[in-house]
Amino acid sequence: MPAAKQILCIDVGGSGLKAAVITPRGRYVAKRVRIKTPKQRKPRQIVAALVRLVAPLGTYDHVTIGFPGAVKHGKVISAPNFGTEDWKGFALAAAMQKKLKKPVKLLNDADVQGLAVIKGKGLELVCTLGTGFGTAWFRDGELMPHMDLAHLAMHPKNDFDVVVGDATRRKIGSARWNKRIKKLIAVLQTVFNYDHLYLGGGNSSDVTFKLPRNVTIVSNDAGMEGGAFAWKHPRK
């Protein structure tokens, strides 16, 4: 397969769908475009919306899609905020490859964001705070097998996805939500003993407390930029 030179990077989010064409070095070739995520979030509607989204972006030779759920071998395993019953087993990579006529990689959205922000040294954890809660785990720059940490219980009735998700943030207010994020960081440090934690996603900008030295808030655009790095050889 020819080397990737211009990668169409797509970020599928609970509130918006974004895309841009980016070089393997992270330079934007075409300006980012964005539309609202359709209210009907079944595979057929999302695929159609993505095709419309990327139509004005010009030429590209490879495609990376960051999806908010567990994915494997180009297929969706779970889609907590889109309806797992509709998405489970759906071959999104193949469906988009058929539409766009280019090689397509499908990754978890937190994994994609992590590829853009990690330093490549030690144990690095990337968490996205958005509609739900996403995570990616790296060791010396290598992406580890995806773990759906969002569905670990943090409360007798709710998992991380619910406890720190966007619906809960709007319901309980910023002050209480920040207390939960602070507690979450402490739990993750204990469990993972990470060298560095990166917080991304649309709600990371709402974190107001002073963070530990080994915790950094990163740009939400990394959710697309990492898509360009997905076609490079793993970092060493």
C-alpha positions as YAML, in Angstrom:
chain: A
units: angstrom
residues:
- id: 1
  name: MET
  ca: [0.00, 0.00, 0.00]
- id: 2
  name: PRO
  ca: [1.39, 3.47, -0.89]
- id: 3
  name: ALA
  ca: [2.48, 5.64, 2.02]
- id: 4
  name: ALA
  ca: [-0.09, 8.02, 3.48]
- id: 5
  name: LYS
  ca: [0.53, 11.62, 2.43]
- id: 6
  name: GLN
  ca: [-2.83, 13.30, 3.02]
- id: 7
  name: ILE
  ca: [-5.06, 11.71, 5.62]
- id: 8
  name: LEU
  ca: [-8.74, 12.45, 6.01]
- id: 9
  name: CYS
  ca: [-9.24, 12.50, 9.78]
- id: 10
  name: ILE
  ca: [-12.79, 12.11, 11.07]
- id: 11
  name: ASP
  ca: [-13.87, 12.58, 14.68]
- id: 12
  name: VAL
  ca: [-17.29, 11.13, 15.51]
- id: 13
  name: GLY
  ca: [-18.68, 12.83, 18.60]
- id: 14
  name: GLY
  ca: [-21.90, 12.80, 20.54]
- id: 15
  name: SER
  ca: [-22.67, 16.43, 19.70]
- id: 16
  name: GLY
  ca: [-20.69, 16.98, 16.51]
- id: 17
  name: LEU
  ca: [-18.98, 15.30, 13.57]
- id: 18
  name: LYS
  ca: [-15.65, 16.86, 12.55]
- id: 19
  name: ALA
  ca: [-13.19, 16.24, 9.75]
- id: 20
  name: ALA
  ca: [-10.01, 17.68, 8.23]
- id: 21
  name: VAL
  ca: [-7.26, 16.62, 5.84]
- id: 22
  name: ILE
  ca: [-3.91, 16.42, 7.63]
- id: 23
  name: THR
  ca: [-0.37, 15.38, 6.65]
- id: 24
  name: PRO
  ca: [1.58, 12.71, 8.60]
- id: 25
  name: ARG
  ca: [3.45, 15.60, 10.27]
- id: 26
  name: GLY
  ca: [0.22, 17.11, 11.57]
- id: 27
  name: ARG
  ca: [-0.14, 19.98, 9.08]
- id: 28
  name: TYR
  ca: [-3.70, 20.84, 8.05]
- id: 29
  name: VAL
  ca: [-4.15, 20.69, 4.28]
- id: 30
  name: ALA
  ca: [-7.86, 21.50, 4.31]
- id: 31
  name: LYS
  ca: [-9.64, 23.57, 6.94]
- id: 32
  name: ARG
  ca: [-11.64, 21.66, 9.54]
- id: 33
  name: VAL
  ca: [-15.35, 21.19, 8.88]
- id: 34
  name: ARG
  ca: [-18.04, 20.37, 11.43]
- id: 35
  name: ILE
  ca: [-21.73, 19.51, 11.51]
- id: 36
  name: LYS
  ca: [-24.06, 18.51, 14.32]
- id: 37
  name: THR
  ca: [-24.41, 14.82, 14.99]
- id: 38
  name: PRO
  ca: [-27.76, 13.63, 13.58]
- id: 39
  name: LYS
  ca: [-30.52, 13.04, 16.09]
- id: 40
  name: GLN
  ca: [-31.01, 9.63, 14.48]
- id: 41
  name: ARG
  ca: [-27.71, 7.92, 15.30]
- id: 42
  name: LYS
  ca: [-28.10, 4.57, 13.61]
- id: 43
  name: PRO
  ca: [-25.32, 3.43, 11.27]
- id: 44
  name: ARG
  ca: [-27.13, 4.40, 8.10]
- id: 45
  name: GLN
  ca: [-27.69, 8.00, 9.25]
- id: 46
  name: ILE
  ca: [-24.14, 8.44, 10.57]
- id: 47
  name: VAL
  ca: [-22.51, 7.06, 7.42]
- id: 48
  name: ALA
  ca: [-24.62, 9.36, 5.24]
- id: 49
  name: ALA
  ca: [-23.78, 12.36, 7.44]
- id: 50
  name: LEU
  ca: [-20.04, 11.59, 7.30]
- id: 51
  name: VAL
  ca: [-20.12, 11.37, 3.51]
- id: 52
  name: ARG
  ca: [-21.80, 14.80, 3.35]
- id: 53
  name: LEU
  ca: [-19.34, 16.19, 5.91]
- id: 54
  name: VAL
  ca: [-16.19, 15.31, 3.98]
- id: 55
  name: ALA
  ca: [-17.47, 16.16, 0.49]
- id: 56
  name: PRO
  ca: [-15.91, 19.68, 0.41]
- id: 57
  name: LEU
  ca: [-12.48, 18.64, 1.69]
- id: 58
  name: GLY
  ca: [-10.81, 17.84, -1.63]
- id: 59
  name: THR
  ca: [-8.26, 15.09, -2.18]
- id: 60
  name: TYR
  ca: [-6.85, 12.60, 0.35]
- id: 61
  name: ASP
  ca: [-5.34, 9.14, 0.13]
- id: 62
  name: HIS
  ca: [-6.12, 7.50, 3.50]
- id: 63
  name: VAL
  ca: [-8.86, 7.85, 6.13]
- id: 64
  name: THR
  ca: [-8.89, 7.53, 9.93]
- id: 65
  name: ILE
  ca: [-12.12, 7.51, 11.92]
- id: 66
  name: GLY
  ca: [-12.20, 8.06, 15.68]
- id: 67
  name: PHE
  ca: [-15.39, 6.52, 17.09]
- id: 68
  name: PRO
  ca: [-16.83, 6.89, 20.64]
- id: 69
  name: GLY
  ca: [-17.01, 3.23, 21.57]
- id: 70
  name: ALA
  ca: [-15.12, -0.04, 21.55]
- id: 71
  name: VAL
  ca: [-13.99, -1.10, 18.08]
- id: 72
  name: LYS
  ca: [-12.06, -4.07, 16.73]
- id: 73
  name: HIS
  ca: [-10.95, -5.11, 13.24]
- id: 74
  name: GLY
  ca: [-12.91, -2.27, 11.65]
- id: 75
  name: LYS
  ca: [-16.16, -3.16, 13.42]
- id: 76
  name: VAL
  ca: [-18.02, -1.49, 16.27]
- id: 77
  name: ILE
  ca: [-18.33, -3.60, 19.41]
- id: 78
  name: SER
  ca: [-20.16, -1.08, 21.57]
- id: 79
  name: ALA
  ca: [-21.51, 2.45, 21.16]
- id: 80
  name: PRO
  ca: [-22.76, 3.60, 24.57]
- id: 81
  name: ASN
  ca: [-23.97, 7.02, 23.42]
- id: 82
  name: PHE
  ca: [-25.18, 5.95, 19.98]
- id: 83
  name: GLY
  ca: [-27.05, 2.77, 20.88]
- id: 84
  name: THR
  ca: [-25.01, -0.42, 21.11]
- id: 85
  name: GLU
  ca: [-27.95, -2.56, 19.97]
- id: 86
  name: ASP
  ca: [-27.94, -0.78, 16.59]
- id: 87
  name: TRP
  ca: [-24.16, -0.61, 16.18]
- id: 88
  name: LYS
  ca: [-22.82, -3.88, 17.58]
- id: 89
  name: GLY
  ca: [-20.99, -5.72, 14.83]
- id: 90
  name: PHE
  ca: [-21.41, -2.94, 12.26]
- id: 91
  name: ALA
  ca: [-18.42, -2.80, 9.89]
- id: 92
  name: LEU
  ca: [-18.02, 0.98, 9.86]
- id: 93
  name: ALA
  ca: [-14.55, 0.92, 8.29]
- id: 94
  name: ALA
  ca: [-15.77, -1.18, 5.36]
- id: 95
  name: ALA
  ca: [-18.90, 0.93, 4.93]
- id: 96
  name: MET
  ca: [-16.87, 4.15, 4.75]
- id: 97
  name: GLN
  ca: [-14.22, 2.57, 2.52]
- id: 98
  name: LYS
  ca: [-16.96, 1.62, 0.07]
- id: 99
  name: LYS
  ca: [-18.28, 5.19, 0.07]
- id: 100
  name: LEU
  ca: [-14.96, 7.05, -0.04]
- id: 101
  name: LYS
  ca: [-12.92, 4.60, -2.14]
- id: 102
  name: LYS
  ca: [-9.87, 4.95, 0.15]
- id: 103
  name: PRO
  ca: [-8.25, 2.75, 2.83]
- id: 104
  name: VAL
  ca: [-9.96, 3.34, 6.17]
- id: 105
  name: LYS
  ca: [-8.77, 2.74, 9.75]
- id: 106
  name: LEU
  ca: [-11.32, 2.70, 12.56]
- id: 107
  name: LEU
  ca: [-10.08, 3.44, 16.09]
- id: 108
  name: ASN
  ca: [-11.57, 4.40, 19.41]
- id: 109
  name: ASP
  ca: [-11.73, 8.20, 19.64]
- id: 110
  name: ALA
  ca: [-9.59, 8.38, 22.79]
- id: 111
  name: ASP
  ca: [-6.95, 6.20, 21.13]
- id: 112
  name: VAL
  ca: [-6.84, 8.65, 18.21]
- id: 113
  name: GLN
  ca: [-6.51, 11.65, 20.51]
- id: 114
  name: GLY
  ca: [-3.74, 9.92, 22.40]
- id: 115
  name: LEU
  ca: [-1.67, 9.43, 19.26]
- id: 116
  name: ALA
  ca: [-1.53, 13.21, 18.90]
- id: 117
  name: VAL
  ca: [-0.65, 14.19, 22.46]
- id: 118
  name: ILE
  ca: [1.58, 11.56, 24.07]
- id: 119
  name: LYS
  ca: [5.31, 12.08, 24.48]
- id: 120
  name: GLY
  ca: [6.13, 8.40, 23.87]
- id: 121
  name: LYS
  ca: [7.89, 7.77, 27.18]
- id: 122
  name: GLY
  ca: [6.71, 5.69, 30.10]
- id: 123
  name: LEU
  ca: [3.10, 4.96, 30.98]
- id: 124
  name: GLU
  ca: [0.72, 7.55, 29.55]
- id: 125
  name: LEU
  ca: [-3.05, 7.61, 30.02]
- id: 126
  name: VAL
  ca: [-5.37, 9.70, 27.84]
- id: 127
  name: CYS
  ca: [-8.94, 10.42, 28.98]
- id: 128
  name: THR
  ca: [-11.65, 12.21, 27.05]
- id: 129
  name: LEU
  ca: [-14.37, 14.13, 28.87]
- id: 130
  name: GLY
  ca: [-17.30, 14.59, 26.52]
- id: 131
  name: THR
  ca: [-20.72, 13.06, 26.05]
- id: 132
  name: GLY
  ca: [-19.22, 10.12, 27.91]
- id: 133
  name: PHE
  ca: [-15.81, 9.09, 29.22]
- id: 134
  name: GLY
  ca: [-13.09, 7.62, 27.00]
- id: 135
  name: THR
  ca: [-9.64, 6.24, 27.74]
- id: 136
  name: ALA
  ca: [-6.47, 5.19, 25.92]
- id: 137
  name: TRP
  ca: [-3.40, 3.57, 27.46]
- id: 138
  name: PHE
  ca: [0.16, 3.83, 26.08]
- id: 139
  name: ARG
  ca: [3.50, 2.30, 27.09]
- id: 140
  name: ASP
  ca: [6.60, 3.97, 25.63]
- id: 141
  name: GLY
  ca: [4.50, 5.28, 22.75]
- id: 142
  name: GLU
  ca: [2.84, 1.96, 21.93]
- id: 143
  name: LEU
  ca: [-0.95, 1.84, 22.04]
- id: 144
  name: MET
  ca: [-2.11, -0.90, 24.38]
- id: 145
  name: PRO
  ca: [-5.24, -3.01, 23.73]
- id: 146
  name: HIS
  ca: [-8.31, -0.88, 24.32]
- id: 147
  name: MET
  ca: [-10.04, -1.20, 27.68]
- id: 148
  name: ASP
  ca: [-13.55, 0.20, 28.08]
- id: 149
  name: LEU
  ca: [-12.87, 1.80, 31.45]
- id: 150
  name: ALA
  ca: [-15.96, 3.97, 31.02]
- id: 151
  name: HIS
  ca: [-18.04, 1.03, 32.18]
- id: 152
  name: LEU
  ca: [-16.28, 0.42, 35.47]
- id: 153
  name: ALA
  ca: [-18.62, 1.28, 38.32]
- id: 154
  name: MET
  ca: [-17.75, 4.43, 40.27]
- id: 155
  name: HIS
  ca: [-21.16, 4.53, 41.97]
- id: 156
  name: PRO
  ca: [-23.50, 1.71, 43.02]
- id: 157
  name: LYS
  ca: [-25.85, 2.45, 40.11]
- id: 158
  name: ASN
  ca: [-23.65, 4.21, 37.55]
- id: 159
  name: ASP
  ca: [-20.36, 3.73, 35.72]
- id: 160
  name: PHE
  ca: [-17.74, 6.35, 34.80]
- id: 161
  name: ASP
  ca: [-19.55, 7.10, 31.55]
- id: 162
  name: VAL
  ca: [-22.60, 8.31, 33.46]
- id: 163
  name: VAL
  ca: [-20.98, 9.74, 36.58]
- id: 164
  name: VAL
  ca: [-18.72, 12.20, 34.70]
- id: 165
  name: GLY
  ca: [-20.57, 12.39, 31.37]
- id: 166
  name: ASP
  ca: [-21.99, 15.57, 29.86]
- id: 167
  name: ALA
  ca: [-25.59, 14.94, 30.88]
- id: 168
  name: THR
  ca: [-24.50, 14.59, 34.50]
- id: 169
  name: ARG
  ca: [-22.30, 17.72, 34.30]
- id: 170
  name: ARG
  ca: [-25.27, 19.79, 33.14]
- id: 171
  name: LYS
  ca: [-27.52, 18.24, 35.77]
- id: 172
  name: ILE
  ca: [-25.32, 18.65, 38.87]
- id: 173
  name: GLY
  ca: [-23.43, 21.81, 37.90]
- id: 174
  name: SER
  ca: [-19.77, 22.63, 37.37]
- id: 175
  name: ALA
  ca: [-18.69, 22.68, 41.03]
- id: 176
  name: ARG
  ca: [-19.92, 19.16, 41.84]
- id: 177
  name: TRP
  ca: [-18.73, 17.84, 38.48]
- id: 178
  name: ASN
  ca: [-15.23, 19.17, 39.14]
- id: 179
  name: LYS
  ca: [-15.17, 17.39, 42.49]
- id: 180
  name: ARG
  ca: [-15.95, 14.17, 40.67]
- id: 181
  name: ILE
  ca: [-13.19, 14.74, 38.13]
- id: 182
  name: LYS
  ca: [-10.72, 15.42, 40.95]
- id: 183
  name: LYS
  ca: [-11.73, 12.16, 42.62]
- id: 184
  name: LEU
  ca: [-11.52, 10.35, 39.28]
- id: 185
  name: ILE
  ca: [-7.94, 11.53, 38.72]
- id: 186
  name: ALA
  ca: [-6.93, 10.19, 42.13]
- id: 187
  name: VAL
  ca: [-8.54, 6.83, 41.37]
- id: 188
  name: LEU
  ca: [-6.79, 6.58, 37.99]
- id: 189
  name: GLN
  ca: [-3.42, 7.44, 39.53]
- id: 190
  name: THR
  ca: [-3.85, 4.68, 42.10]
- id: 191
  name: VAL
  ca: [-5.02, 2.07, 39.59]
- id: 192
  name: PHE
  ca: [-2.65, 2.84, 36.70]
- id: 193
  name: ASN
  ca: [0.31, 4.49, 38.40]
- id: 194
  name: TYR
  ca: [0.71, 6.47, 35.17]
- id: 195
  name: ASP
  ca: [3.64, 8.76, 34.48]
- id: 196
  name: HIS
  ca: [1.38, 11.27, 32.77]
- id: 197
  name: LEU
  ca: [-2.36, 11.79, 32.31]
- id: 198
  name: TYR
  ca: [-3.83, 13.85, 29.46]
- id: 199
  name: LEU
  ca: [-7.39, 15.18, 29.66]
- id: 200
  name: GLY
  ca: [-9.11, 15.96, 26.36]
- id: 201
  name: GLY
  ca: [-12.61, 16.07, 24.94]
- id: 202
  name: GLY
  ca: [-15.08, 18.92, 24.79]
- id: 203
  name: ASN
  ca: [-15.60, 19.20, 28.56]
- id: 204
  name: SER
  ca: [-11.93, 19.20, 29.55]
- id: 205
  name: SER
  ca: [-12.01, 23.00, 29.27]
- id: 206
  name: ASP
  ca: [-14.52, 23.04, 32.16]
- id: 207
  name: VAL
  ca: [-11.98, 21.63, 34.62]
- id: 208
  name: THR
  ca: [-11.31, 24.51, 37.04]
- id: 209
  name: PHE
  ca: [-9.17, 23.10, 39.87]
- id: 210
  name: LYS
  ca: [-5.38, 23.04, 39.97]
- id: 211
  name: LEU
  ca: [-4.13, 19.86, 38.37]
- id: 212
  name: PRO
  ca: [-1.24, 17.69, 39.58]
- id: 213
  name: ARG
  ca: [2.06, 18.28, 37.76]
- id: 214
  name: ASN
  ca: [1.69, 15.08, 35.77]
- id: 215
  name: VAL
  ca: [-1.79, 15.92, 34.43]
- id: 216
  name: THR
  ca: [-2.30, 18.08, 31.33]
- id: 217
  name: ILE
  ca: [-5.36, 19.38, 29.50]
- id: 218
  name: VAL
  ca: [-4.94, 19.05, 25.73]
- id: 219
  name: SER
  ca: [-6.65, 20.54, 22.68]
- id: 220
  name: ASN
  ca: [-9.88, 18.93, 21.57]
- id: 221
  name: ASP
  ca: [-8.58, 19.12, 17.98]
- id: 222
  name: ALA
  ca: [-6.17, 16.32, 18.90]
- id: 223
  name: GLY
  ca: [-9.15, 14.05, 18.33]
- id: 224
  name: MET
  ca: [-8.56, 14.61, 14.62]
- id: 225
  name: GLU
  ca: [-4.82, 15.27, 14.49]
- id: 226
  name: GLY
  ca: [-4.07, 11.85, 15.95]
- id: 227
  name: GLY
  ca: [-5.78, 10.33, 12.94]
- id: 228
  name: ALA
  ca: [-2.82, 11.38, 10.80]
- id: 229
  name: PHE
  ca: [-0.36, 9.59, 13.11]
- id: 230
  name: ALA
  ca: [-2.42, 6.39, 12.97]
- id: 231
  name: TRP
  ca: [-0.90, 5.60, 9.56]
- id: 232
  name: LYS
  ca: [2.70, 6.00, 10.75]
- id: 233
  name: HIS
  ca: [4.78, 3.24, 12.25]
- id: 234
  name: PRO
  ca: [4.31, 2.84, 16.03]
- id: 235
  name: ARG
  ca: [6.43, 5.17, 18.10]
- id: 236
  name: LYS
  ca: [9.51, 3.66, 19.70]
...
